[in-house]
Amino acid sequence: MKTFQKIAIPVSLGVLGLLIFNSCSVGIPKGATAVQNFNADKYLGKWYEIARFDYKFEKDMDNVTATYSQNPNGTIRVDNKGYNYVKKEWKESIGEAKFINKKTEARLKVSFFKPIWAGYNVVDIDEDYQYALVMGNSLKYLWILSRTKEIPESIRQRFLEKAKNIGYNTDELIWVKHN
């Protein structure tokens, strides 16, 4: 019996470690490239979530926004807000983002529940920093963001095409309502 316990503990820890590792992936999907010559200061401010996949942490949410601001220590404060239309209440989550490499490459890691970090990769952005296509670490995470509550059809099609070419099933996107 003691031998079984000695073996079970490392296996359990190994499985737990694998689960934590997978939930802490800060990679980028194969075929995707983060924006280079990224201007973090221009990216700061309020963004409206235009589209996303149906994530459990954003389930039943409309009027979703993300506001990015500079923390004194050089990291980025992430303030996500949204209205849960089923529970009829506003939700807010504060997190922190850090650049993975250099500040001019739009590859970041973000955490709302430390020590768990997730990939946040800006893979397309217009030159005026009004519209952004953001991918997580895998094909499960995708966001289309805008400085306003709407997005031009040309930008929408550009982002959808880019996401499809990388392997995303864009038919599963939820188009967020803002009212």
VOPAGU-2260 file (C-alpha; in pm, 1 decimal, decimal comma):
REM VOPAGU-2260
SITE   aa  ch    i         X         Y         Z
SITE  MET   A    0       0,0       0,0       0,0
SITE  LYS   A    1     282,1     242,4      80,3
SITE  THR   A    2     436,3     188,7    -262,2
SITE  PHE   A    3     106,5     282,5    -428,4
SITE  GLN   A    4      86,2     605,4    -228,6
SITE  LYS   A    5     442,9     699,7    -317,6
SITE  ILE   A    6     363,2     654,8    -686,2
SITE  ALA   A    7      21,2     822,9    -672,6
SITE  ILE   A    8     149,8    1148,2    -524,3
SITE  PRO   A    9     400,6    1224,7    -803,3
SITE  VAL   A   10     146,0    1126,7   -1070,6
SITE  SER   A   11    -114,6    1355,5    -912,9
SITE  LEU   A   12     135,2    1638,9    -890,7
SITE  GLY   A   13     237,2    1574,2   -1250,2
SITE  VAL   A   14    -122,8    1597,1   -1370,3
SITE  LEU   A   15    -177,4    1911,6   -1163,0
SITE  GLY   A   16     142,8    2060,7   -1304,5
SITE  LEU   A   17      31,6    1979,8   -1659,3
SITE  LEU   A   18    -308,4    2142,4   -1598,2
SITE  ILE   A   19    -144,5    2455,4   -1456,2
SITE  PHE   A   20     108,0    2466,4   -1741,4
SITE  ASN   A   21    -167,5    2440,6   -2002,6
SITE  SER   A   22    -372,1    2713,2   -1833,7
SITE  CYS   A   23     -64,6    2937,8   -1814,0
SITE  SER   A   24      32,2    2922,7   -2178,5
SITE  VAL   A   25     145,4    3257,3   -2311,1
SITE  GLY   A   26     214,9    3137,2   -2664,8
SITE  ILE   A   27      74,7    3250,7   -2995,8
SITE  PRO   A   28    -121,9    3036,9   -3244,7
SITE  LYS   A   29      81,2    2873,6   -3521,1
SITE  GLY   A   30      85,1    3099,8   -3826,4
SITE  ALA   A   31       7,4    3415,7   -3626,8
SITE  THR   A   32     253,1    3701,5   -3585,6
SITE  ALA   A   33     223,8    3976,4   -3329,0
SITE  VAL   A   34     230,9    4336,4   -3448,5
SITE  GLN   A   35     586,8    4473,3   -3466,0
SITE  ASN   A   36     674,1    4840,1   -3404,5
SITE  PHE   A   37     382,4    4835,7   -3160,9
SITE  ASN   A   38     311,1    5160,9   -2978,2
SITE  ALA   A   39     191,3    5060,8   -2631,3
SITE  ASP   A   40     106,6    5419,5   -2537,9
SITE  LYS   A   41    -130,3    5451,0   -2835,4
SITE  TYR   A   42    -295,2    5121,5   -2737,2
SITE  LEU   A   43    -380,6    5242,3   -2386,4
SITE  GLY   A   44    -735,3    5361,7   -2319,3
SITE  LYS   A   45   -1083,7    5220,1   -2363,6
SITE  TRP   A   46   -1173,6    4949,2   -2615,3
SITE  TYR   A   47   -1516,2    4800,8   -2693,2
SITE  GLU   A   48   -1536,0    4426,8   -2744,5
SITE  ILE   A   49   -1698,6    4378,8   -3085,3
SITE  ALA   A   50   -1669,6    3998,7   -3112,5
SITE  ARG   A   51   -1538,2    3700,1   -2915,0
SITE  PHE   A   52   -1585,3    3328,2   -2867,8
SITE  ASP   A   53   -1819,4    3205,3   -2593,6
SITE  TYR   A   54   -1581,2    3189,7   -2296,7
SITE  LYS   A   55   -1706,6    3082,6   -1954,9
SITE  PHE   A   56   -1558,7    3396,5   -1797,8
SITE  GLU   A   57   -1761,5    3617,7   -2035,2
SITE  LYS   A   58   -2075,3    3404,4   -2052,6
SITE  ASP   A   59   -2396,9    3605,5   -2103,6
SITE  MET   A   60   -2207,7    3937,4   -2121,7
SITE  ASP   A   61   -2292,1    4239,8   -2334,5
SITE  ASN   A   62   -2156,0    4594,6   -2323,5
SITE  VAL   A   63   -1806,7    4454,2   -2266,6
SITE  THR   A   64   -1517,1    4698,0   -2252,8
SITE  ALA   A   65   -1148,6    4675,2   -2169,9
SITE  THR   A   66    -957,7    4976,4   -2044,4
SITE  TYR   A   67    -578,6    4965,1   -2043,4
SITE  SER   A   68    -364,6    5203,7   -1838,3
SITE  GLN   A   69      -1,8    5224,6   -1730,4
SITE  ASN   A   70      85,1    5099,8   -1381,4
SITE  PRO   A   71     364,4    5279,6   -1191,0
SITE  ASN   A   72     582,6    4965,3   -1217,4
SITE  GLY   A   73     566,5    4963,9   -1599,4
SITE  THR   A   74     307,4    4688,7   -1634,6
SITE  ILE   A   75     -35,2    4751,7   -1784,9
SITE  ARG   A   76    -353,8    4757,5   -1577,0
SITE  VAL   A   77    -640,3    4572,7   -1747,8
SITE  ASP   A   78    -990,8    4672,6   -1637,2
SITE  ASN   A   79   -1258,0    4455,8   -1800,9
SITE  LYS   A   80   -1625,8    4541,0   -1752,6
SITE  GLY   A   81   -1943,8    4392,3   -1888,5
SITE  TYR   A   82   -2312,6    4353,0   -1820,9
SITE  ASN   A   83   -2445,6    4004,6   -1747,3
SITE  TYR   A   84   -2789,1    4022,8   -1906,7
SITE  VAL   A   85   -2905,3    3698,1   -1739,0
SITE  LYS   A   86   -2811,1    3797,6   -1382,8
SITE  LYS   A   87   -2886,2    4163,2   -1461,2
SITE  GLU   A   88   -2566,1    4291,4   -1304,3
SITE  TRP   A   89   -2240,6    4458,4   -1401,6
SITE  LYS   A   90   -1919,6    4259,7   -1360,4
SITE  GLU   A   91   -1566,9    4393,2   -1339,9
SITE  SER   A   92   -1232,8    4216,2   -1339,9
SITE  ILE   A   93    -897,0    4386,3   -1284,9
SITE  GLY   A   94    -582,1    4226,5   -1419,3
SITE  GLU   A   95    -226,4    4298,4   -1519,2
SITE  ALA   A   96     -42,4    4258,6   -1849,5
SITE  LYS   A   97     330,2    4236,5   -1917,4
SITE  PHE   A   98     524,2    4230,9   -2242,8
SITE  ILE   A   99     675,3    3890,9   -2318,6
SITE  ASN   A  100     967,7    4021,1   -2523,2
SITE  LYS   A  101    1015,8    4388,0   -2602,6
SITE  LYS   A  102     760,8    4667,8   -2567,7
SITE  THR   A  103     751,7    4717,0   -2946,7
SITE  GLU   A  104     623,2    4362,4   -3006,6
SITE  ALA   A  105     250,8    4319,9   -2929,6
SITE  ARG   A  106     296,3    3991,2   -2742,1
SITE  LEU   A  107     184,4    4014,1   -2383,0
SITE  LYS   A  108      81,4    3789,1   -2101,1
SITE  VAL   A  109    -218,8    3881,8   -1891,0
SITE  SER   A  110    -334,8    3761,5   -1550,9
SITE  PHE   A  111    -655,9    3808,5   -1358,1
SITE  PHE   A  112    -577,1    3521,1   -1121,3
SITE  LYS   A  113    -207,3    3510,3   -1039,6
SITE  PRO   A  114      -0,7    3304,2   -1085,1
SITE  ILE   A  115    -202,1    3199,5   -1392,2
SITE  TRP   A  116    -103,4    3393,5   -1706,1
SITE  ALA   A  117    -250,5    3374,2   -2055,6
SITE  GLY   A  118    -130,8    3489,9   -2395,1
SITE  TYR   A  119    -256,5    3821,8   -2533,1
SITE  ASN   A  120    -134,3    3883,0   -2887,9
SITE  VAL   A  121    -232,5    4181,9   -3099,6
SITE  VAL   A  122    -195,4    4039,3   -3450,7
SITE  ASP   A  123    -355,9    4320,1   -3651,2
SITE  ILE   A  124    -423,9    4685,1   -3579,6
SITE  ASP   A  125    -503,3    4982,2   -3801,0
SITE  GLU   A  126    -247,1    5264,1   -3820,6
SITE  ASP   A  127    -460,0    5494,8   -3601,6
SITE  TYR   A  128    -504,5    5231,6   -3325,1
SITE  GLN   A  129    -882,5    5232,7   -3357,5
SITE  TYR   A  130    -940,6    4861,6   -3434,9
SITE  ALA   A  131    -750,7    4556,1   -3312,6
SITE  LEU   A  132    -753,1    4181,6   -3368,9
SITE  VAL   A  133    -633,3    3997,5   -3056,3
SITE  MET   A  134    -554,0    3627,9   -3027,3
SITE  GLY   A  135    -483,8    3422,3   -2718,9
SITE  ASN   A  136    -239,0    3135,1   -2700,3
SITE  SER   A  137    -456,0    2895,6   -2906,1
SITE  LEU   A  138    -743,5    2883,1   -3153,6
SITE  LYS   A  139    -985,9    2896,7   -2858,6
SITE  TYR   A  140    -928,8    3267,1   -2789,1
SITE  LEU   A  141   -1005,8    3553,8   -3025,9
SITE  TRP   A  142   -1129,3    3910,2   -2983,2
SITE  ILE   A  143   -1213,9    4194,0   -3218,7
SITE  LEU   A  144   -1185,0    4531,5   -3046,4
SITE  SER   A  145   -1277,2    4886,8   -3143,7
SITE  ARG   A  146   -1249,9    5232,4   -2989,5
SITE  THR   A  147   -1618,0    5279,3   -3077,2
SITE  LYS   A  148   -1920,9    5050,3   -3047,1
SITE  GLU   A  149   -1907,5    4964,1   -3416,6
SITE  ILE   A  150   -1649,2    4854,7   -3669,4
SITE  PRO   A  151   -1634,5    4932,1   -4043,6
SITE  GLU   A  152   -1720,9    4638,6   -4270,0
SITE  SER   A  153   -1379,6    4658,5   -4440,1
SITE  ILE   A  154   -1198,2    4614,8   -4106,7
SITE  ARG   A  155   -1439,5    4340,4   -4002,7
SITE  GLN   A  156   -1370,5    4144,9   -4321,1
SITE  ARG   A  157    -993,4    4202,1   -4293,8
SITE  PHE   A  158    -987,6    4065,4   -3936,8
SITE  LEU   A  159   -1217,2    3771,3   -4015,2
SITE  GLU   A  160   -1005,3    3673,3   -4315,7
SITE  LYS   A  161    -683,8    3689,5   -4113,5
SITE  ALA   A  162    -835,8    3478,5   -3832,9
SITE  LYS   A  163    -968,4    3218,9   -4081,7
SITE  ASN   A  164    -628,0    3192,3   -4250,5
SITE  ILE   A  165    -469,2    3112,2   -3913,3
SITE  GLY   A  166    -731,0    2842,5   -3848,3
SITE  TYR   A  167   -1004,8    3007,6   -3640,6
SITE  ASN   A  168   -1366,9    2905,0   -3694,8
SITE  THR   A  169   -1506,8    3257,7   -3715,1
SITE  ASP   A  170   -1862,7    3125,9   -3757,4
SITE  GLU   A  171   -1856,8    3067,3   -3379,1
SITE  LEU   A  172   -1790,6    3432,1   -3293,2
SITE  ILE   A  173   -2037,8    3611,6   -3068,3
SITE  TRP   A  174   -2105,8    3967,3   -3184,7
SITE  VAL   A  175   -2131,6    4170,4   -2867,4
SITE  LYS   A  176   -2425,7    4406,7   -2820,2
SITE  HIS   A  177   -2360,5    4758,5   -2692,1
SITE  ASN   A  178   -2654,6    4969,3   -2580,5
